[in-house]
């Protein structure tokens, strides 16, 4: 008996949804929603078309007009002299220090033993 209950509830819910979908009030609200979405899409596409046209005009501007303005305002980059590399000096002797020996890698933990272990 309890297994038929979800089936019966689904059947009743489906019948109610079909009746609601066929009603004139629901169809009218769907038409209004569709027309408002269509209007919003047309407005958005017009805005994209306008902005892409403006960007196209900016990109199509002659390079000769852009380059002199940039050259006049931006100073030429100068090459900087590099500092010499720092040398580590031993304070006691004044001689260049010897690099410390490399550290040994840490020993890894042994892998756990497999197998039955129990008392």
CORCORWO-V736307 format. One record per residue. N is the residue number from 1. RES is the residue in three letters. NEAR is the number of other C-alpha atoms within 12 Angstrom. D_CENTER is the distance of its C-alpha to the mean C-alpha in Angstrom with 1 decimal. Layout:
n-><N N>
res-><RES RES>
near-><NEAR NEAR>
d_center-><D_CENTER D_CENTER>
//
This chain:
n-><1 2 3 4 5 6 7 8 9 10 11 12 13 14 15 16 17 18 19 20 21 22 23 24 25 26 27 28 29 30 31 32 33 34 35 36 37 38 39 40 41 42 43 44 45 46 47 48 49 50 51 52 53 54 55 56 57 58 59 60 61 62 63 64 65 66 67 68 69 70 71 72 73 74 75 76 77 78 79 80 81 82 83 84 85 86 87 88 89 90 91 92 93 94 95 96 97 98 99 100 101 102 103 104 105 106 107 108 109 110 111 112 113 114 115 116 117 118 119>
res-><UNK UNK UNK UNK UNK UNK UNK UNK UNK UNK UNK UNK UNK UNK UNK UNK UNK UNK UNK UNK UNK UNK UNK UNK UNK UNK UNK UNK UNK UNK UNK UNK UNK UNK UNK UNK UNK UNK UNK UNK UNK UNK UNK UNK UNK UNK UNK UNK UNK UNK UNK UNK UNK UNK UNK UNK UNK UNK UNK UNK UNK UNK UNK UNK UNK UNK UNK UNK UNK UNK UNK UNK UNK UNK UNK UNK UNK UNK UNK UNK UNK UNK UNK UNK UNK UNK UNK UNK UNK UNK UNK UNK UNK UNK UNK UNK UNK UNK UNK UNK UNK UNK UNK UNK UNK UNK UNK UNK UNK UNK UNK UNK UNK UNK UNK UNK UNK UNK UNK>
near-><7 8 8 10 11 12 13 14 14 13 14 14 14 14 14 14 14 13 15 16 16 15 14 12 13 16 15 14 16 17 14 14 14 14 14 14 14 14 14 14 14 14 14 14 14 14 14 15 14 14 14 15 14 14 13 13 12 14 13 14 13 11 12 11 14 15 13 12 12 13 13 11 10 11 9 9 7 7 6 6 6 7 7 6 6 9 13 14 13 12 9 8 10 11 11 13 14 13 11 7 6 7 8 7 6 6 8 8 7 7 7 9 8 8 6 7 7 5 3>
d_center-><52.2 48.9 47.1 48.2 46.8 43.1 44.2 46.4 43.8 41.3 44.1 44.9 41.3 40.9 44.2 43.1 39.8 41.7 44.3 41.6 39.8 43.2 44.2 44.4 42.7 39.5 39.7 40.1 37.1 35.0 36.4 35.5 31.9 31.7 33.2 31.0 27.8 29.4 30.1 26.6 25.2 27.9 27.2 23.5 24.4 27.0 24.7 22.3 25.4 26.7 23.7 23.3 27.1 26.8 24.1 26.3 29.3 27.6 26.5 30.0 31.8 34.2 33.1 36.5 35.9 32.7 33.9 37.1 35.3 32.8 35.7 37.9 35.4 33.8 36.3 36.4 34.7 37.4 37.4 37.8 40.1 38.7 40.1 41.9 40.4 41.6 44.3 44.9 48.6 50.7 52.2 55.5 56.4 54.4 53.4 49.9 48.5 47.9 44.5 44.3 44.5 41.4 40.8 41.6 38.8 39.1 40.9 38.8 39.8 41.9 40.5 41.7 44.7 44.5 47.4 49.2 50.3 52.3 55.7>
//
